[in-house]
Amino acid sequence: MSPLGRILCAVDLEKASERAFDRALSLAVIGRAKLFVLHVVPKDVRYSSRAAERLQYLTELKERAKTAGVEVRVEEQQGDPVRVIVLHANARKVDIVVLGSNGRRGWRRLKEGSVAETVLRRAAWPVLIVPWDAGTGVLGEKQTRPSEVLHLEEVPLPNAGDGDVLVRVQAASANAGDSHLLRGTPLPFRLVAGLRKPKFKIIGNDIAGRVEAAGRNVTQFRPGDHVFGELSRCGFGAYAEFAVAPEKALALKPANLSFEEAAAIPTAGCTALQGLRKGRIEQARRVLINGASGGVGTFAVQIAKTFGSEVTAVCSTTNIDMVRSIGADYVLDYTKDDFAALGQRYDLILAVNGDRSIWDYKRALSADGTYTMTAGTNRQLTDALLFGPVLSMGRQKLGNLLMKPNQADLLFLKELCEAGKFRPMIDRRFPLSEVPAAVRYVEDGRARGKVVITV
């Protein structure tokens, strides 16, 4: 018997069920499980309606499972959804049932009377209900809000070694990674963030400020220099009046930018640059950026234009004008336009936000195009990690990027700034005392550009 045994995925023709299948397929790949797909047609729907669409849909599910190397059996049945699902769950003695219902509250809080709750209650065989949008963290675990653990207090001045630089911080910037450090999600992130509680007392990646002191082995900086940098590889600590970093984590601040603007660059700017480079931006004539209005996205649009690419940006209605103003050639409103259905093909797709399956991105790639995922939902991450290597065996390349901060990229971005080709878009500024509010604002996913902390 495989680790996860048998998985039953109940689907119909709705979008939530497509996502349910993606999650079930991911679980089957991870656990080497056998997958049963049950297409449920409600009893009040004419069984003959949308027959061609149903056939195409089920065929696509089989092909995707085959590509992923998963054994799958697809069946179709009409009737009351609860009764049909329970009968199949009991008959197959499945260990996991995946369906699209009440996802964000977790399976312990399923709404009474819902399909998921009723299946769980009636199943004779013990099963685990997995909603399609459940996260990868431990189910039922209490999550930590920034306001519950972040507070301002006096701390000792950080110690600087012989190869370190002590920086008086003038500005920092908030990033999505702050929430991952606090929450320890996705679960593998706890290897960095701490298994049971946040490992790092002072968080924050990005800084800009003045050099207060330099160790005796430091050769690039001296007291009084204006610098900016990224601290994730040296213990974090940006949300403070002073921070310590090795000289390789810093670079001289762009002369034409304020401290606030410079602090907005390191994490998001390097992520955008490395994502585009992994996507072979030098050869890409047409580029699609999904999530173009956030911190990474606004940088990616500007950087891609410096390479001479034609850029199509995907964002919400309220951000269209802003994205156009930073150089996007075409802008798609994701509430109205589906890039995967428009028939356009792109040499490079950079996903810095969003919730689309890897097959949607694959369909929108040119014959030898590249898809790189830097952020987005757990589904996007799981798809990239699990299916990217398999789908990259041909001419197309699909996968994810884990940004690695380095001084060379900071210097490259500095040159772009000083040449007038690149400038941060700042949405909001928060004082150091309001870091919890800043982190929460970024976590809510509505920031336009970057959120900056003034010290």
N, C-alpha and C positions, 0 to 999 in steps of 0.2 A: 504494500500500500504506500502510495506517495505521501509526503508530509502533510499536505492539506486534504488528501483523500479526494472527495468529489465536490464540485461546485455547481450549483444550479443558478443560472442567470435568467431571470424572467424579463422579457422585453416586449415592447410593442413598437409602433412607428414614431413615437415621440422622442424629442431630443434627450430627455432625461434617461431614457432607456438606452440610447446610444452611449451615453456616458457610463451607464451601469455596465454595459458590455465591456467598455474600455477597462473599468476597474476589475471586473471579473477576469478578463484576459490577463491583466497584470498579475493578479493573485495566482492564476493558473501557471504563469511563467515562473514566478518566484517559487511557488510550492510544488512545481512539477505535478500538478493535479489534473484530473480528468474533468473536462468542462461540458456541462449539459446546457444547451440554450433552449429555453421554452418561449416560443412566441405566443402570447396570450391575446386572443381576439375577444373582447367583451361580448357577452351574450346579446346585448342590445344593438350590436353593430352587424350589418348584413355581411355575412361571411364572404360573399363574392366581391364586396367593394374593395377597391384599391388592390386588386389581386396582383397586378403587374408590379406595383410598388413594393408589395410584401415580398414577392419572389426576388426582386433585385436586392432588397434590404437583407434578406436572409443569405443570399449568395455572397454578398459583401462580407457579412460576418464570418462565413466559412473561410473565405479567402484570407481575411486578416488573421484568423486563428492558425491557418496553415502556414502563413508567413512567419508567425511567431513560434512555430513548432509545437503547437498545442493540439492534443487530441480532442476533438469536439464532436458532439452529436446534437443536431438541431431538429427540434420537433415543433409542430404548430397545433394549437387546440383552441377551440372556442368554448366559452362558458364564463361562469363567475370567476373573476381573477383569483380570489382567495381560495376557493375550492380547488381550482385547477393547480395552483401553486402548491397547496398543501398536499394534494394527492401525489404530485410528482416528487416533492421533497421526501415524503414518506416512502414512496416506492423505490426511489433511488438511494435512500438513506444518505442523503447528501450532508456534508459537514458545514457548508456555507451557502446561504442564499443571498444573492446580490440583486437588489431592485431599487428603483428610483423613488424613495419616499423618506421624508423627514430626516434628510441627511445631516444638516448642520447642528442638530440637537444631540446627535449620538443615539445609539440603539437603546440605551437605558431610558430614554425619555420619549420614546415613540408615542405619537398621539393615539389615544385610545380609540379603537374603531378603525384605524387606518389599515391598509393592506398589510403593511409590515408588522404592526402589532398583532393583528389577527393571525397571520401566518405563524408568528413566533409562539402564540398562545395555543394554537391548534395542532402544531406539528408534534407527531408522536415520537419522532426521532430528534434528539437534541441538535439544534442548529444555531448558527450565529447569523444574525441579520446584518448585512453590510450595506448601508445606503451608498448611492453612487458618488456623493460628494463628501464622504467621510474623510477626514485627514489621516495622515500616516502615524500620528501620535497614538499614545495609549488611550483607548476608549474609556470614557468616564473620568479621566484625569482632570483635576482642577487646573485650568489655565491661569496664567498670571498676567494681569494687566500692568502696564508700566507704572501707573499711579500707585500700585500696591507695593512696589519694591524700590522705586527710585525716590531718593530724597537728597536734599542739599545738606552737607555737613563739612566741618573743618577736618582736613586730613594733613598728614605730614607731607613736606615737599618730597617729590619722588627722587630717588637716588640715581645719579648718572654715573656710568662706568667710564673707563678710559676711551672707549669708542662711541660713546653716546653724546647726544645733544640735548640740553635742557631748553625747552621752548616755553616762553610765556605766551599762552594761547590767547589769540585775539578773536578767533571765530572757529566754529566746528560745523559739521553738517550731519543731519539725521539720515539714516539709511534703513532699508527694510531689514537688514541684518541685525539691527538693534533688537527688534522683536524676537528674532530667532534666538538671540543670546538669552533673552529674558524667559522665553517660553520653553526653550529646548526642543523646538519643532522645526522641521521634521525630525523624527526620532534619532536618526544617525548624527544629527547636529549636536547631540548631547556629548558626543566624544570630544567636541571642542568646547561647548558651553557649560559642561558640568552635568553629571548624571542625575542628581537630585535637586540641586539648586544652582543658580547662576554662579559660575566659576570666577568671573572677573568682577571685582568690586566697583571699578569705574569703567564704563563702557564707552563706545564712540570710536569711530575709525578715522575720520578726516579732521585735520587741523590746519590752521594757518596762523602764524604768529612771528614773534621776534626771538632770535636766539639769545638766551640769557647766559648760558655758559656752554663750553665745548670741552670734551675730554681731551687728554693730551695726545691721543692717537687720531683725533679728528683732523682731517686736512682740507675738507671742502667748505667748512663754515666757521665763522667767528662771531663773537658777541655783537649783537646789533643787526645781523643779517635778517632779512624778511624771508621766511620759508613757508612751504606747505608740504603736506605729506599724508601717508596712509599708515595706520598703526595696527592693523589687524594681525600682522605677523610678529608683533613685538609687545603683545599684552594689552592692546586697546588703551583706553585712558584719555580720550579726546575731550570728554565732558568735564573739564577741570580748568583751573587757572594756569596750571603748569602741567606739561607732559614731557616724558622722556622717550627718545627714539634713537636707534642707530642712524648714522649719517646716510646709509644707503636707503632709508625709508623716506628721506626728505629731498627736496630740491628748492632752489631759489624761486621765490614767488614771481609769477609774471608781473613785469613792471607796470603794466597798464591795467591791472586788476586790483580791486580793494581786497582786504583780508577776507571779507565775507564771500566775495566771488571766488577767490582762490580756494577757500575751504570747501566750496561746493564741488570741486573737481575730482579729487583723487579716486574715490571708490567708483562713482558712477562713470567718470570719464575714462578710467582705465578699463572698466567692464565693457563699455561701448567700443573702445578701440580694439581690445583683444577679441571681442565677439566678431567684429567686422574683419579683422585679420584672419581669424580662423575660417571665416566664410570666403576667404580669398577676394577681398575687396578690390585688390589691384586689377583683377580680371573681370569684375562684376559690372556689367553695363546697366542692368536693372536690379534695383534693391528694394525689398519690402521690409518695413520696420513695424512690427506689431507692438503697440504700446508706446507710441511715439511722443506722447505728451508728458511722460514722467521724467525723472532725473536722467536715467540711462538713455531713454528714448530721445530726449532733446539733444543730448550730446551725439548720439548715433547719427541723427539726421545731419547735423552740421559736419561731422567727420566724413561721412559718406560723400557729401557734396565736395569736399576738398579733394577727393580722389576722382572727381568727374563723373560719378554715377548718377543715373536717373533714379530719384528716390520717391517711392510711394509710401506714405505714412498712414497708419491706422490709429484712430483715436476716437474719442466721443465727440458729440455735436458741439459742446461748449468749448472744445479746444482746437477746433479746425483753424480758426484765424491765427492763433498763436503758432501752430505747427507750420502753417504756410509762411509765417513771418520769419522763420529760421531757415527757410530754404527748400522745403519739401516741394517737389514738382507736382505731385498729385496727393490728395488727401481722401481717404475712405472713412466714412462715418460708420463705425462698427454696428451702430443701432439700425442702420439701413442697408449697408453693403456688406456682402460676404465675399472676401477676397478669394476664397477657395472656389467659388461658384462663378466668378466673372470670366474665366477662361484665359486670364493673363498668366504668363509664366515669368518667373524671376530667377536670376542667376544667384541671388543671395537673399535669404530670408532670415532676419534677426528677430527673435521673439523675446522681448524684454518684459512682457506682460501678457495677459490673456489666458484663455482656457479653451484651447483647440487641440484636437487629437493630432498625432504626428502624421496620420494619413491625410488630413486636410492640408498640412504644410507640404507633404510630399507631392500632392496633386498640383500644387501651385509652383513647383520648382521646374526649371528648365531641365533638359536632358542630363546635363552635367552640373546642375546647381547644388548649392550647399545651404543647409538649414542649421542654424545655431540657436540654442535656447539658453538664455542667461537667467530668466526668472519667469514667473507665472504661477499657475496653480500646481498642486501636487500631481495632477494628471499629466501636465506638460513635462514635468520633471521625470515622472515614472516612465512615460513613453520614450523620452530621449535616452534614458539610461538602459531600458530593457530592449527596446526595438531599434534604437539608433544603430548599433553595431550590425544588426542583421540587414537593415534596409540600406546600409552603406556599402554593401558588398558589390554593388554595381557602380555606375558612374556618378550617381547622386550620393551626396554625403550628408548624413543627418546625425546630430548629437547635441550635447550640452557643453557649456563652458563654465569652469570654476576659475574666476578671476585670480590672477597671481600678481599682487602689487609689486612694482619694481621702479627703480629710479629712472631707467631709460624711457619708460612710457610717460612718466611725469614730465620729463624734459621735452619729449615730443609734443605733449599737450601744451606746455609752456610756450614753445615756439609757435604753435598754431594761434594761441591767444595773442601773442605779441605781434603776429602778422595780421591780426584783425580777422581771422578766418573762423574763430571759435570763441563763444562767450556763454557763460552759465546763465540759465534762466532761473531766477529765484522767485519762488511763490510766496513764502512767508518767512519771517524772522521771529525767533523766540529768544528771550534772555536765558541765561544759564539756569536760573531758578525755575524755569518752565520747561525743562527738558522732558518731563513726563508727557506734557501736552504735545510737544513736538513729535515725540516718538509715536504717540497715539494717532496724531494727524497723518503721519506717513503710513502707519499700519492700516488706516481706513482706506487707503488706496486712491485718494482724490487729489493728491498733490500735483500741481502743474509745474514741472521742473523740480527744483531742489528746495529743501527746507533747511534753513541756516540757524545756528545757535550763536548768539553774540555773547562774548565774555567780557 
